[in-house]
């Protein structure tokens, strides 16, 4: 998908346009080959800049090409992937390309909340021709969304824990495992993003303006807060998973102990009836009350064994 936006210099309103115009923002979402070639031919950049940002395994980094004065920023943005049972929290690369002082590109594999907020005009003081500020606004909003998703993860963790306290279900354990995996992705991505932002803060890659520098500082602060939250939630979740693993193991041991005790109790009448089922001379075999006596003996011995097991805390 290819869309081009431009801020009107007079009205300061964001408009979608059809032609490639200086000062425009070009947004590519999972672009086709024809769209990639069209963009590269019209604004004169290498295709590798766009293709690098479309690599799902691409790490956060900054790359500057001196020949055509093009700078590529790659950062990780949080996403939610849907499956049949749970939402899976993950990250994907977002490419931001500054082409000379003419164009600004964003490249991603799929739609994400960060870019959608700009498209929907939810961001104040946003102009497509102020490229440095645009980059820092994206970085700040991206850090904010990391914090938002981390709070959602924490809330879902609390819900899963509440359900697990009442019933040990594999579904909830798998949910916690999925959330733990998402926190690992978030922590790794946030640390990589921090390196990119600190590198941009030095002012050697893009020119820093006083007003824009404040936005970048806020973005770095938000990102560091997100890193701390991710690490805290990850530690809590690791401890929770270990705790529930111990509880499940202890519950299993208790069930096995109970079943073993029941087996012993049931073995007593079975053993007595086996003795009196032999084809040899046995007590009470000629007595008219022999059957009743055997039942009585079985009941008494069973009760004694049950009492002894209960005393040894084997039937709890």
PyMOL commands that set and color helices and strands:
alter all, ss='L'
color gray80, all
select helices_A, chain A and resi 33-43+47-53+113-119+131-166+170-201+210-275+290-311
alter helices_A, ss='H'
color red, helices_A
select strands_A, chain A and resi 2-7+14-17+24-29+61-65+70-82+87-99+103-108
alter strands_A, ss='S'
color yellow, strands_A
deselect
rebuild
show_as cartoon
